Amino acid sequence: MTTGIQIRCISSKLRSLTVISLLLLVAYFFALMADPGYIMGAVSEIPIDQAMQTNTTSGNSLDVKIEPFSETTVNTKPPSVRFDISFFKPNTSSLQQHVDFDLLILKDNKTVFKATNQTGQPTVPLHATDGYMPIPVLNHKFIEKGKYLIKIPVYGILFNPIRPETAEFSIIIT
């Protein structure tokens, strides 16, 4: 059997929980209005002024396509960046299989990111089995705006070592 005091106590606790819930909802609404991508984990605008670019390696062995993507989520402020790299047989739309390569990002002639450093084996090239590989840019955030140089050195094609050839791209972080 409940007493009047117990009912009043439960009623008081429910009112407190309702007030707290409403305050959290209002706080969420204002945070959402301030920065919808931060709360929702949505894809934000790419802070890179170009989209896809294609260049030929220095020895004309391959055409290389680079596509930058970025997204801002709750845990990635500033945006995290990924580059999708595709290797093509010269002057075709056919992907070149089995390409050994690396991806370097330079700012003011200083390397700020090297993809093979993220593998734990920095001297072993990456291998694009099907001629395509997404490269997440880990442990580096593009905080500093301006021009960056991306170098993609190619070390081997179809399991055969080649004299290194490089495709270069410039991007501007806005």
C-alpha positions in Angstrom: 0.0 0.0 0.0 1.4 3.4 -1.0 1.1 6.4 1.0 0.4 10.0 -0.1 4.0 10.9 0.6 5.4 8.2 -1.7 3.1 9.3 -4.5 4.1 12.9 -4.1 7.8 11.9 -4.1 7.4 9.8 -7.3 5.4 12.7 -9.0 8.2 15.2 -8.0 10.9 12.9 -9.5 8.9 12.6 -12.8 8.6 16.4 -13.0 12.3 16.7 -12.5 13.1 14.2 -15.2 10.7 15.9 -17.6 12.4 19.3 -17.0 15.8 17.8 -17.5 14.7 16.1 -20.7 13.3 19.4 -22.0 16.5 21.2 -21.1 18.6 18.6 -23.0 16.2 18.8 -26.0 16.6 22.6 -26.1 20.4 22.3 -25.8 20.5 19.8 -28.6 18.3 22.1 -30.8 20.7 25.1 -30.2 23.7 23.0 -30.9 22.1 21.7 -34.1 21.4 25.2 -35.2 25.0 26.3 -34.6 26.6 23.4 -36.4 24.4 20.7 -38.0 27.3 18.5 -39.2 28.8 18.4 -35.7 25.7 16.9 -34.1 24.4 14.8 -37.0 27.7 13.4 -38.2 26.8 14.5 -41.7 29.2 15.0 -44.5 30.3 18.6 -44.7 31.6 20.6 -47.6 35.0 19.4 -48.8 37.6 21.9 -47.7 39.5 21.2 -50.9 38.9 23.5 -53.8 39.2 20.8 -56.5 37.4 17.6 -57.0 38.9 14.8 -59.1 42.2 15.3 -60.9 44.1 13.1 -63.3 47.8 13.3 -64.2 50.3 11.1 -66.0 53.4 9.7 -64.1 56.7 11.2 -64.9 57.7 8.3 -67.1 54.3 8.1 -68.9 53.7 4.5 -67.6 50.3 5.3 -66.0 47.6 7.8 -65.7 46.7 8.4 -62.0 43.4 9.8 -60.8 42.9 11.2 -57.4 39.6 12.1 -55.8 39.5 13.9 -52.4 36.7 13.4 -49.9 36.2 14.8 -46.5 33.7 14.5 -43.7 33.0 16.1 -40.4 31.5 13.9 -37.7 31.3 14.2 -33.9 34.8 12.8 -33.5 36.5 14.4 -36.5 36.8 18.1 -36.1 38.5 19.4 -38.4 37.3 17.2 -41.2 38.9 13.8 -41.9 40.1 13.4 -45.4 40.4 10.4 -47.7 41.9 10.2 -51.2 40.6 7.6 -53.7 43.5 6.7 -56.0 43.0 4.9 -59.3 45.7 3.8 -61.8 44.9 3.6 -65.5 46.8 2.2 -68.4 48.0 5.2 -70.4 45.3 7.1 -72.4 42.6 4.5 -71.6 39.9 4.0 -69.0 41.2 0.5 -68.2 42.4 0.1 -64.6 46.0 -1.1 -64.3 46.2 -4.0 -61.9 48.9 -4.6 -59.3 50.5 -1.2 -58.8 53.0 -0.6 -56.0 53.0 3.0 -54.8 53.0 5.5 -51.9 51.1 8.7 -51.3 52.9 11.7 -49.8 51.4 15.1 -48.9 53.7 18.1 -48.6 53.2 21.6 -47.2 55.9 24.1 -47.9 58.2 21.3 -49.2 57.9 19.4 -45.9 56.2 16.0 -45.8 53.2 16.1 -43.5 51.8 12.7 -44.4 53.1 9.5 -45.9 50.7 6.7 -46.4 53.2 3.9 -45.9 54.0 5.3 -42.4 50.4 4.3 -41.4 51.0 0.6 -42.2 53.8 0.0 -39.7 56.1 -0.8 -42.7 57.1 2.6 -44.1 59.6 1.1 -46.6 57.1 -1.3 -48.1 55.0 0.2 -50.9 51.2 0.0 -50.9 49.8 -2.4 -53.4 46.7 -1.6 -55.4 45.6 -5.1 -56.5 42.7 -3.9 -58.7 44.2 -0.6 -59.7 42.2 1.3 -57.1 42.8 2.1 -53.4 41.2 4.5 -50.9 43.8 6.2 -48.7 42.5 7.6 -45.4 44.7 10.4 -44.2 45.3 9.2 -40.6 47.1 11.2 -37.9 47.0 14.4 -39.9 44.3 17.1 -40.0 44.3 19.8 -42.6 44.2 22.6 -40.1 46.4 25.0 -42.0 44.8 26.4 -45.1 46.7 26.9 -48.3 48.4 24.9 -51.1 49.5 21.3 -50.6 51.4 19.1 -53.0 50.5 15.4 -53.3 53.0 13.1 -54.8 52.2 9.5 -55.8 55.4 7.7 -56.5 55.0 4.4 -58.4 57.5 1.6 -57.7 56.2 -1.4 -59.6 53.6 -2.5 -62.1 52.3 -6.1 -62.4 54.8 -7.3 -59.8 57.8 -5.9 -61.8 59.9 -3.1 -60.2 60.2 0.0 -62.3 62.4 3.1 -62.1 60.2 5.2 -59.7 57.8 7.5 -61.5 55.7 10.2 -59.8 52.4 11.8 -60.5 51.9 15.1 -58.8 48.8 17.0 -57.8 48.2 20.3 -56.0 45.3 20.9 -53.8 44.2 24.0 -51.9 42.6 23.7 -48.5 40.1 26.5 -48.0 
